[in-house]
Each structure stands twice: as structure tokens, then as C-alpha cells.
């Protein structure tokens, strides 16, 4: 009778799993103080907090528990202190509105801070005007999802990062929105982690800031209108797939800045309306495939310190400069990309152009050496210079070329829908005004 | 069109009689002008100016070249806007065409027209009309007709496809260029009596402002590469009307962000109202100065 035994076993065990203790505290209950609620609830149980606004300073969590908001629960730090600090593993924080953390120059105060622990689950919270939003330090297996973090970076430049992860392993950051902070998402010394489906926009500095963080994957995120775009630095084995880098537009703004990145992948991303789509420095062995570079100032700026990168099957369309570089030797390869400025032909109709395309224009070389020279952009003289150089290349790197460029825009199954033209105009207008 | 305007070719039929009777009438009776009931409060000389202007304008508008110019601009603008899909991108491509074609056509057409109306001008000079009036009627006739072409050929497509601030600024810049290159045309036509040399000078001026100047600027910038060149660059840009127009429009097209520090600085200046006023002022100088020299030359000339 294995079924009967199983049934008995199930009945015997079910109270343990489904009826874990719930303690209710807060406004209208016996326990007004949340900290004493945390103190009273047995480890492993749920603390349910009644609706209302609480101005009770810093809550310390030193045991495993689930902290749950019943309806709208606002935790107000009154600009004084940190709001929730977690020290123990297996903590779950769900559904809170956390506002007004303090701001100190000696200590990083956050909305939710997790210190030296593991398996902390933070979801569905709204954080507003916190110096740092969610701050993980020395953690493992933490899961942060569906949080909305917004700061006031323009009003207060001493603000911190939206999601700040320092020294962590196996973190998952998913479906969050971070805006108005210094960096939307900040990773330093983080390994084996994933950043998925996040929106990071209108941040003061970077949408995503990434240093000394190896073997991480970030997919399907959207980084829009951040002060300086996204910076990925000093890391290896980073995978960047299906992200959108849109309208990171400013004098020193990049879609992504890749600095000293090695053995990584940049696949199926869309770079649109950025001052520079990708800016690479000291980066080697990066595979760059099936990306769309649309309407950027520079689609790709590869400094001469980059070697063995493979750029293939990308679309380059509507960019002021397709590729620019600062050196004469080039050790990267470009294959089968679509270039809207290509003027070659395809006699055998195999979809590949019969003559190579040189994506580096003379003018882009001039501008690389002489930045104010960009004021001559769209001058007729510049057009003539570029034409002459195209016919007899002498100053541009001779081996930087796409031997068999694609004749047609390559459709990518990435599923990232392009912004409508109207949206783009609106963006342009808001930027101007 | 060039044949029609060529001195050896047949003169345009309707112009001579029309103009002569018109001017003769108004010039014969300068004193009685005020008593004529059609005239209201206008000063008699202004009245002559307006009548002259009307004849010049009608004459130019009947010119086939103007029709071609308008149609060309229309075709190019419609083509670029429909091809690019994105209005801002369309404007950027249109900028290239406008910066090259508008000054070229303005300066060459105005020079040729001035030489071809030389007999008419001589005739007018024998009448008691101030020379200012004669030259200004020529100038404004040319300007108004060229601006009209521009408004039809570029203005209508811009209003249809890109009714944005950027579009209007492009139109304004093109208008300024037209007016300053007509001024330059009159100047070069008055610098030499020989038509071929005059036209050659016009083409040279266009070539200088379109290509040579930028090349020289690039040379200067390279020569002083180790020095901060931002303000000098801006000064150099304002010494060329085409560059001035180009940069004003480029900054509107969001490209300033590309230009790094220089662009930020330009945007900072031209984004403010006094910057726009300064740019407009310099453009007006580019219209007024050559015209003033031309007027001086024309007044002192022994016709």
C-alpha cells in the first residue's frame, strides 16, 4: 500500500510546511514596534506587518524569517538612518514601500542592506529616495526581483546606487526597475550571477556598472538615457545577450564601455541612439554577433589596444561613424556584417558583397586625433576627403575591412522590438528641451 | 535659361516694354505721384522702389531656371523624407543638399541675372532714381524670388514631414545663406565689368566657402593641435556663412553630443538666447556687409 503510506506521510507533514507560524504586528495590533515583532517571531516564521506608515528607524533582522507587508506598508527612514538591515540567512522581504533613508558620507546607508549572509530573497518592494536602494555585501545565492527603485540623483548628487552588489556569488537580479540613482545596478567582485529583464534608466552615472566581476550573464535588460550608459570593466567571461542600450546620449556617454574585458560575448543586443554604441579599450577575444547598431554617433569605437575580437553578422545602420580606431594596425576581424554605407555589388547574388567594405572613414581618424574637428561634420570638404580615401586608402587601417559584407539588413530573431519612430522623435524633443 | 539670359541671345520679349513703360510712367511724373489716388502715404521714392521691385520680381519668377530650382528642391526633399522614414534623419540628409545647392544656385543665378539686366540698370540710371533704389530693387527681387523657391521646395516638405523646431531652423539657415550669397553675387558682379570674370569670381567664392575654407580650417586646427582650440574654432566657423549655418543646424539635430567638449561648449553658447542672437547677428552681417560694399561700388561707378 505505497499510496496509503504516502498519503499518511503527506498528512503528517503538511502542517509543518503550509502552516508555518504567522505573527501580525504593527498598527492596530498588540505589537506596535516592528523591531519587537521581529524579536518575538520564531525563526522560520512569517512576520506580517499591518498597513500604515512606520517611522521606527533601523530594523535589524538577525534570524531567518519572512517579512511580509499586508497591503501598503510604508517604512520611512526620515532621512536619518538605514531602514532594513539583514544579517542572517533565509530571509524574505516582500511588498514594502521603503522611503527616505539617511545619507552619510562615512557610511553607505541603504533601503535594504544585506550583510555577509546567504539566501536572502527581496521582492516586490518599492524604494524611493533611498541613498542606496538594495545593498548586498558579501552574500551568496541572493535573489532580488520585481523591485522598483527610484532616487533623486539630479537633486542630490551624493546619492548611491540602485542595486549595489559588492562581493557576492550566484546573485540573481531580475525584473527590477532602477531610476534616478547614481548607478542603476552596480557589481563589484561578483561572480556567477545573472542580471535579467531589468530596466535601468535616467540614472546619474551608469545604467550598469560592472567591475572585477567574472562569469556573469546579463540578458534582456534595457538601459536607457543614463548619464554615461553602461560600463563593464576588468572582467572576463561576461555574457551580454539581448539587451537594449538606448539613448545614452552625451559628450562622454557610451552604450557600453568595455574596458579590459576578455573572453566575453556580446550577442543579439540593440544599440540605438547612443553617442558611442560600444567603446572598447584593452579588450580581447570578445565575440560580437547579431547586434543591431542603429543611429549611433559611433557604432563601434575600437581602440588599437583591442585584439582578436570577432565582429560578425551585425547590422550597422544610420550611424554617423560605423567604426573608428586610433591606430594603424588592426588585429580584429569583421565578417559578414550589414553596413548601410556599403556601395558594393553582388554579381553572383549570394547575398554577400563582392568587394570589401572599409568601415573606418578618414574623417573618423581625423576626429580621433582632433576632437574639435568634428565641427566639420557634414561639410562638403569632408565628404570629398572620405570619397578620395575610399578609392585609394592610405591613412585608414588597410586591413580593417569586412571582406564579404551582407547586402541586406540581417533579420535577427532576438525579439527585441524596435522603438517606433514617433517614440524616437519624442525622445529627441525631450532631450532638447 | 542661360541662353535666354545671354546678351547675344534674344532678349526676353515681355520685359523690355513692360519695364520701360512702367518706369517711364512713374519716373516722368515724380512730383505728381503723391496726388495719384492709388498712392497712399508712401514716399515717392519708396513707391518707385516697390514698382521696380515688382518688375524685377515678375521677371525672375517667369524665369525657367527658378521653376527648375523649385522643382529640384521639391523632388529632393520629398525623396529624402520618404526614403529615410525618420523626419530627423531626413532633415540631416536635407541639410547636406541645402548647404551645397542653395549657395551655389543663389550666387550664380544672381550674378548672371545682374549682368543680364545691366542694360536695364543703365537705362534706369539715366532717370532721376537714386542708385540705391536701383540696386536694392535688384537685390530684393532676387532674394524674394529665391526665398520663395526655397519656401516652396524645402518649406512645404519640411512642414509636411518634419514640422519640428529643427526643420524651421534648417529653413531659416537656408534663407540666411540665400540672402548672403545674393549679396556676394552682387558684390562680385560689381567688382568686374566682364561677365565671364564676374561669374568666375562667384564660382570661386562658392568654392572657397564650401570647400577651401574648411580645408584651411582643418589645416589650422592640425597645426595648433596641442592648444585648446574651442573658441578659435568657433571664431573661424563664424567667418564662413556656410559653416555657421551648418553648425547651427547640426547642433539642433542632436549631434552636439557627439562632439564631446567642443559640442557641449557650442551647445552651451548656441543653446542660450544670446548665442542664437549672436549667430543670427553674424549671419545678418554676412548679408549686409557684402551688400554695403556692393552699394558703395555701384554708387561710385561710372556706368
Interface residues (C-beta under 8 A of the other chain):
Chain A: X249 X250 X251 X252 X253 X275 X295 X297 X298 X318 X320 X366 X369 X370 X371 X372 X373 X374 X375 X376 X377 X378 X379 X380 X381 X382 X383 X384 X421 X424 X425 X428 X429 X431 X432
Chain B: X85 X86 X87 X88 X89 X92 X95 X96 X99 X100 X164 X165 X210 X211 X212 X214 X215 X217 X218 X221 X222 X225 X229 X230 X233 X237 X243 X246 X247 X250 X252 X254 X255 X257 X258 X259 X260 X261 X262 X263 X264 X266
